[in-house]
Amino acid sequence: MLEYSVVDETLRDGRRVAGAETRRRLLESARTLLAERGDADLTLREITDAARANVAAVSYHFGSKEDLRTEAVRGALRILAERVVTALEALPADASLVDVATTWCEPVVAAIARPDSEDGVLARIASRVATNAVGGLRDDYEAIMAPAHAVVIERLRRVVAEDLSDDELRLRRECAIGLFLFIAGDHLPIDLAARGEAEARRLVVGAVAGILGGTPLPG
């Protein structure tokens, strides 16, 4: 009897591992496809084929395609927000404006130069959610990315003019975010990817640093 119990437990463990792996593949495939195309014409079959899973696995692990999509997007945004916060908080206290801009721009540079990398996928999903190419999740974007956006303001206070108001700092941040979303969504008329990663980084960081550190006009 003990022998059968051990065998049964081993089988259950194996099923749990296999189930977790299927779930991971479904989330990863959904993220990749959403980053590439948005969700307008994305079918459940495309996701399951990419994940090497069957349609029933989606119902079992998530309930529906919409629930899978929502979990995939929320997870991607959480990872992106955590990475931005960690990277900006790791900068030294005397980091320059260019240091802040370079660190903040890394996911966008990845979306340009390495779109299939994890950072590239995360940045493109954020762009598609924020611009409603993945519909109905804009509020999720705002809520999940709020800690990252707050850290940006905190870092900016150290490197831009001390007399800037909160509204001016937020405006600069939002303008830079708008540029990020525009670039990550592949809306630029300039082919930055063809210029190579180093040159793409130089151009994007220069533009963002200019937005963040621009001189205010006299009132």
N, C-alpha and C positions, 0 to 999 in steps of 0.2 A: 504493500500500500504506500509506503514511504517513497518507493522508487517511482511510482506513478505520479505522486504529488510533485516530486522534483521535476519530472518530465513536463507536467502540466504548467508549472511555474516558468520553466524555461521557454515553453511555447508562448505563454502570455507575455513574457519579457520581449521575445522576438517580435510579437505582433505590435507591442507598444513602440518598439524602436522603428519598425517598418512604418507604422502609422505616423510617427513624428517626422520621419523622413519624407513621406508623401505630403504631409502638411507643409513642410518647409519648401518643397519643390513647387507646390501650388502657389504659395505666397511669392516666391521668387519669380516664377513665370508671370504671375499677374502684374507684379511691379515692372518687370522688363517690358511687357506689352503695353501697359499703361503709359510708361515713360516714352515709348516709341510713338504711340498713336492716339493716346487718350482713350476714351471708352465709347465713343459714338457708335462704332461698328464692331466692337470687340465681342466675340462670341465665347460662350462657355467651352465649346469644343476646341477653340484655339488655345485657350488656357490649359485645358487638360492634356491636349496633344503635346504642348511645349513642356508640361510637367511630367509627361509619361505616366499619367494617371487616368482613371476612368471618371465619368461624370458623377457616379455615385459617391466618389470620394469627396467631392465638393459638398454634397448634402450632408455627408457624415461629419466632416470636420468644421464646416462653416454654416450650413443651412441653405445658402443660395449663392448665386454668382454675385449678387449685390453685397451680401455680407462678406464674401471673400474680397471683393474689391475694396470695401470700406476698411477691413482689417489690414489689407496690404498697404493702403495709402496711409492710414494712421501710423502703422509701424514704420513706414519709410520716413514720415515727417518727424517722428520721435527720434529716430536714429540721426537724422540730419540736424535737428535742433541740439541734441546732446553733443554731437561732434563740433558744432559751431561754438557752443558754450565752452566746452573743454579746451578747444584750441585758443579761443580769445582769452580765457582766464589763465592759460599757461604762459601768455606773453609777459615779459618782464614789466615792472612798473614804469620804466622809462621807454617803453616801446614807442616808436614814431608813428605818425599817421600812415606812412607807407607800410610799416609792419602790420598795423591793424587792417589796412585795406588788403594787403597780400594774404593774410590769414583768412579773412572773411571771404575772399574771392575764390579760394581753392575749389570748392564744389562746382562753381560755375566754370572755372578753367577745365575741370574734369569733364563737365558736360560738353565742352567744346572739343577737347583733345582726346578724351577717352570716354566717349558716350556710353560704352558698354560696361565700364567699371562701376563699382558700387556707388561711388560718390557721384559719378555722372548720372546714373539712374535716379538717385535720390534728388538731385538738383532738377532734373527734368520732370519728375513727378511733382515736385513743389511748384514748378512753373505751370504745369497743366492744371493742377488743382486751383491755384490762385487765379488763373485766367478762365476757369470753368470749362476747360477742355476735358477735365474729369469732373462731371457735374455734381452739384449738391453738397460738396465738402469744403466750401470756402471757409465756413465758420470753424471747421476742424483745423484748417491751415492756420487761421489767425490764433486760435487758442493754443495749439501745440507749439507754434513757432514763437509765441510771446516771450518765453524766457530768453531765447537767443537774441531777439530784437532788443530786449532790455539790457543785455550785456553789451550790445553794440553801443547803445547810448552811454553806458557807464564808461566804456573805453574811449569814446569820442570826447567826453568831458576832459580827459587828461591831455588831449593832443590838439584841440582846436581852440579858437579864441574863447577866453573865459567869460566874455560878456554876452555870449550867445544865449538866447532864451531856450527854454524847453521846447517850445514850438519850432524854433529854427533848427534845433538838433534833430527833432523828429522828422521835420520836412526833409532834411538832408538824408537821413536814414531811409525814409520811404522812397525818395528819388533813386537812391542807390539800389534798393530792393527792386524797384520797377525795372531798372537796367538789368539786374540779375535775371529777373523773370523773362524779360524780353530776349536776352541772350540765350538762356537755357532752353527757351521754347523755340530756338532756331528761327527767330524772326529778323535777324540782322541781314541787310543787303550785302554785308562784307563777309567773305568766307574766311573767318578767323582760323578754322581748323587747317586750312591749306598753308597757313603761315607757320605752323609748328607750335608746340606747347609753350616754349619759352617766350616766343614773340606774342602769342595770344595772351599769356599771363601779363607781359609788360603792357600791352595795350589796355587790357581790362582793368588792371590795377591802377594804371594812370588815370583812366576815366573815373573810376570810383573814388580815388584819392582826391581828384579834382572836385567831384560832387561834395564829398564830405568836408573838405577843407577850404572850399571857395570863400572868397572875401564877401561879406554882406555889404549891400549898398547902404549908404547913409539914409536914415529915416527922414 
